[in-house]
Amino acid sequence: MAARIAKFIPASMRSEIVQELINIVGIRPLSRKIGVNPKTVYNYKHGTAKPGDETMSRILAVMKEDQPHLLERHLERLQARFSNALEAPIELEEPPSREKPQPPSLPSVPPKEVQRPPSEPVARRPTPKTEVSLEEIFDKIGVSTSFDRMKAKNFLAGVRGEGLSVEDIVERSGLSRSAVEKYLQALISENLIEEGPPGTYTLSVRIREED
């Protein structure tokens, strides 16, 4: 169970959990129980490093055995965070509209001497993005459970914008790098995300706001 839960804990919350456990258990005892060196646990305490999924699952196992009340409190916080994320709508920025340039006005001249201005190319409007709903996206990438829907929704909120790197999306969404890369591949295969310059990504669709 701990391994499954660890995947859904965001980076900021991981730091809070491990720091609180360190204050109770101590650096060296915790390092022995989770199988990492004391220097790494020291870095966890001071926020200069964060535990990955595997280490986080071992930390949760220690909490379940030694501090079950502490584990229960953090799981309640995590559940509340998921519920809030599922209820919050995704707000995506719409591309700014471009107006056609107006031709310059001509000076008044006698009717016989009116000169026609040379034809000017009409500026092309950007092709509007296809509009899809969240449910259509979930169906395309095979998302069905509440947890997976919440993760996919966080990913879509984190990927809005132009030319984002994997690191940008990880920071914006609060998901792990492996989860972000999994969703990128799924949405690219369905032509929902475009790859730009090396290592950058942009949504190729507009997500329809749902009531």
C-alpha positions in Angstrom: 0.0 0.0 0.0 2.8 2.4 0.9 4.3 2.1 -2.6 1.0 3.0 -4.3 0.4 6.0 -2.0 3.9 7.4 -2.3 3.4 8.0 -6.1 0.7 10.5 -5.3 2.5 12.6 -2.7 3.7 15.9 -4.2 7.3 17.1 -3.6 6.4 19.9 -1.1 4.3 17.5 1.1 7.1 14.8 1.0 9.5 17.3 2.7 6.9 18.1 5.4 6.3 14.4 6.2 9.9 13.4 6.3 11.0 16.5 8.3 8.3 15.8 10.9 9.3 12.1 11.2 13.0 13.1 11.6 12.2 15.4 14.5 10.5 12.5 16.2 12.8 9.6 15.3 16.2 11.3 14.7 18.5 11.3 11.7 20.5 8.1 12.3 17.7 5.9 13.5 15.6 6.9 10.5 18.5 6.4 8.0 18.9 2.8 9.3 15.2 2.0 9.0 14.8 3.3 5.4 18.2 2.1 4.2 19.8 5.4 3.2 22.9 7.1 4.5 22.6 9.7 7.3 23.9 12.5 5.1 20.9 12.0 2.8 18.5 12.1 5.7 20.3 15.3 6.9 19.5 16.8 3.5 15.9 15.8 3.8 15.7 17.6 7.1 17.0 20.8 5.7 15.0 20.7 2.5 18.0 20.4 0.1 16.8 17.0 -1.1 13.4 15.2 -1.4 12.8 11.4 -1.1 11.9 9.6 -4.4 8.9 7.2 -4.7 10.8 4.1 -3.4 12.3 5.9 -0.4 9.0 7.6 0.3 7.2 4.3 0.4 9.8 3.1 3.1 9.2 6.3 5.1 5.5 5.6 5.1 6.0 2.0 6.2 8.1 3.3 9.2 5.3 5.8 10.0 2.7 3.0 9.9 4.7 0.9 12.3 6.1 3.6 14.7 3.8 6.6 14.3 0.4 5.4 13.0 -1.4 8.6 14.2 1.0 10.7 12.2 0.5 8.6 9.1 -3.3 8.9 9.4 -3.1 12.7 9.7 -1.0 13.1 6.6 -3.2 10.6 4.6 -6.2 12.8 5.5 -4.4 15.9 4.3 -3.5 14.1 1.0 -7.1 13.0 0.5 -8.4 16.5 1.1 -5.8 17.8 -1.4 -6.9 15.3 -4.0 -10.6 16.3 -3.5 -9.8 20.0 -3.9 -7.8 19.3 -7.1 -10.6 17.3 -8.6 -13.1 20.1 -7.9 -11.0 22.9 -9.2 -11.6 23.8 -12.9 -8.7 24.0 -15.3 -8.2 27.5 -16.7 -6.4 27.6 -20.0 -5.2 30.7 -21.6 -6.7 31.4 -25.0 -4.4 32.6 -27.8 -4.7 36.4 -28.4 -6.8 37.3 -31.4 -5.0 39.1 -34.3 -6.8 41.8 -36.2 -6.4 42.3 -39.9 -4.3 45.4 -40.7 -6.3 48.4 -42.1 -5.1 49.8 -45.4 -3.9 53.4 -45.2 -6.4 56.1 -46.3 -5.9 57.7 -49.7 -5.8 61.4 -50.2 -8.7 63.1 -52.1 -8.0 63.5 -55.8 -10.2 64.3 -58.8 -12.3 61.3 -59.9 -10.3 60.8 -63.2 -7.0 60.7 -61.3 -7.9 58.3 -58.6 -5.1 55.8 -58.3 -5.8 52.3 -56.9 -3.4 51.2 -54.2 -1.4 48.1 -54.9 -3.0 45.0 -53.5 -1.6 44.0 -50.1 -1.4 40.4 -48.8 -4.0 39.7 -46.1 -2.4 38.6 -42.8 -3.3 35.0 -42.0 -5.1 34.3 -38.8 -3.6 31.5 -36.7 -5.5 28.3 -37.1 -7.8 27.9 -34.1 -7.0 25.0 -31.8 -9.5 22.1 -31.8 -11.6 22.2 -28.6 -12.0 19.0 -26.6 -13.4 18.2 -23.2 -11.6 16.6 -20.2 -13.7 13.5 -20.6 -12.6 13.1 -24.3 -9.0 13.4 -23.2 -9.4 10.9 -20.4 -11.0 8.4 -22.8 -8.2 8.8 -25.4 -5.4 8.1 -22.9 -7.3 5.4 -20.9 -7.8 7.3 -17.6 -10.7 5.9 -15.6 -10.1 5.9 -11.8 -10.5 9.0 -9.6 -6.8 9.0 -8.7 -5.7 8.8 -12.3 -8.2 11.5 -13.3 -6.8 13.8 -10.6 -3.2 13.2 -11.8 -4.1 13.8 -15.4 -6.0 17.0 -14.5 -2.9 18.2 -12.6 -0.7 17.4 -15.6 -3.0 19.3 -18.0 -2.9 22.3 -15.6 0.9 22.1 -15.5 1.4 21.8 -19.3 -0.6 24.9 -20.3 1.6 27.5 -21.9 4.1 27.5 -24.8 7.3 25.5 -25.1 7.5 24.0 -21.6 10.2 21.6 -20.6 9.7 18.4 -18.6 11.2 20.2 -15.5 8.7 23.1 -16.0 5.8 20.7 -16.1 7.0 18.7 -13.0 7.2 22.0 -11.1 3.9 23.3 -12.2 1.9 20.0 -11.8 3.5 18.6 -8.6 3.8 15.2 -10.3 6.9 13.0 -10.4 9.1 13.2 -13.5 8.1 9.6 -14.5 4.4 10.5 -14.3 4.9 13.6 -16.4 6.9 11.6 -19.1 4.1 9.0 -19.1 1.4 11.5 -19.8 3.5 13.4 -22.4 4.0 10.2 -24.4 0.2 9.3 -24.1 -0.9 12.8 -25.3 1.7 13.0 -28.0 0.5 9.7 -29.4 -3.0 11.1 -29.6 -1.9 14.3 -31.2 -3.0 16.3 -28.2 0.6 17.7 -27.5 3.2 19.0 -30.0 6.9 18.6 -29.5 8.7 21.9 -30.2 12.5 22.6 -30.0 14.4 19.8 -28.3 12.8 19.0 -25.0 9.8 21.4 -25.1 6.1 20.7 -25.4 2.9 22.6 -26.1 -0.8 21.6 -25.9 -2.2 21.4 -29.5 -5.8 21.5 -28.4 -8.0 23.9 -26.3 -9.7 22.2 -23.3 -13.4 23.1 -23.2 -14.5 24.6 -19.8 -17.1 22.4 -18.2 -19.9 23.5 -15.9 
